[in-house]
Amino acid sequence: MPSRVQSAALSGIEAIPVDIEVNVLPGLPSFTVVGMTDKAIQESKERLTSALVSLNYTPPRRKTIVSLAPASLKKEGSLYDLPITLAYLIASQQIKPTTLLSVIHYPWFVGELGLDGTIRPVRGVLPIVLAAIKKGVQNVYIPSANASEVAAVADRLNIYPLDSLQQLLSHLTATLDHPSTLTPLAPTPFFHQINELDIDFADIKGQDHAKRALLIAAASGHNVLMIGPPGTGKTILARALAGILPPLSFDESLTVTSLYSVAGLLPSNHGLINRRPFRSPHHGASSVALVGGGVYPRPGEVSLAHTGVLFLDELPEFSSHVLDQLRQPIEDGTITVSRAAHTITFPSRSQLVGAMNPCKCGYVGSDKKACQCTPGDILRYQRRVSGPLLDRFDLHVLVSDISVDEILDTRPTGATSAELSQLAQAARHFALSRQHKTNSDLNLKEVRQICIIDEQSRKLLRQAEDKFHLSPRGIHRLLKVSRTIADLAGEEHIEPKHIAEALQYREQLQVVLPDFV
């Protein structure tokens, strides 16, 4: 009679219940796994055999069929080693199923087996545990190395961390004379992590215009493009931005940690991620690396930066095809990876920060060094970034050269990151109390309802439309930035001065071109 044990399969950052059934039949020795499985699952027989022999159990010696259902769902990874082994021991009558059922009532099992029976960590444990909570599962057995990532939700169900297969079997066969020593994981409270201030805004010399733009960006998650010569501080400004963003909420932390767990980027014994991510991929990154994908889809950089900052330095050096792939996830906040048999969606509501030189050599418009590029070179370089992508940057900031005196000045200049963070959080709370979302997340209907302007502001906006050739998307983004500027000032209504300041950040690349272009 077939045995049945439950586990789960990952689909994006969600998990779907999987039934593992094993039947041992008369016939020539064989071990067949069915149910749209990958190479790692097919190899589980070898790990299972070695682990059972090391623990003095009988490995498969008859015709053994392993089924992972639903069969239509693709399954991958070594996380099924533990449930397959357990189901085999029941089917081969080396463990009594009544004992198993009376103790665990069909819990979920995940874990990779070592050849000596140790249980090794696997990816995706947090989303599996969260799915178990939604399904009302009472007990989940996981590798002990994955315990830290799920400790914050251990108050919602019993999570048993395992070091070895023998530890699990001793627990399942415990008696009054030989009680189990395995205990559920103790819950760990979630702590907000204050962003580390490796770079304080007060230590960045000059660049008051750029600092103001980044404060506006932090207050509502606006996308920023910084343009300027090499060495003017674009990268350090982007890293400083991460230090003034608001702390992650518990739900945001669960989502971010799930993404890193699914991607296999969460170190063993690492708890919930409680800082907003800062991702800075190399300009040689492929479209799969940036937006996600693969045969078994994994989240890309735009998803790994979810709730945080995706910093693209040397923006024109990225492939134009790769950059164009960013347009949809930036706009929608999700990235959908479609395959013939299924579709997977990853969250991607990250804050895009780009940095670029105005030309190939980097010095057009610089006061310190003459540009070596021809007008054609400059235009070709700038056109590597498409207009539709440029239109998705709410704030365009020109970062200029700073003087030697400013560089050598040891005194802090301007507000500290802590002070700017307080201003940004106050403005964000002002917006959330009004519309329950940040200004950057407003849709077209909400922009019309919330970003109301008077006739004087309308006149200013019409003039700007002619001067900057603003698209409808650009106008809506300008209104959202204006709303954020008003929130920073603590004002209920958008005024012409807020529109005027927002217009300062809609300057296009051509403003840095020399007169002869």
Order of alpha helices (4+ residues) and beta strands (2+ residues): beta-beta-beta-alpha-alpha-beta-alpha-alpha-beta-beta-beta-alpha-beta-alpha-beta-alpha-alpha-beta-alpha-alpha-beta-alpha-beta-beta-alpha-beta-alpha-alpha-beta-beta-beta-alpha-alpha-beta-alpha-alpha-alpha-alpha-alpha-alpha
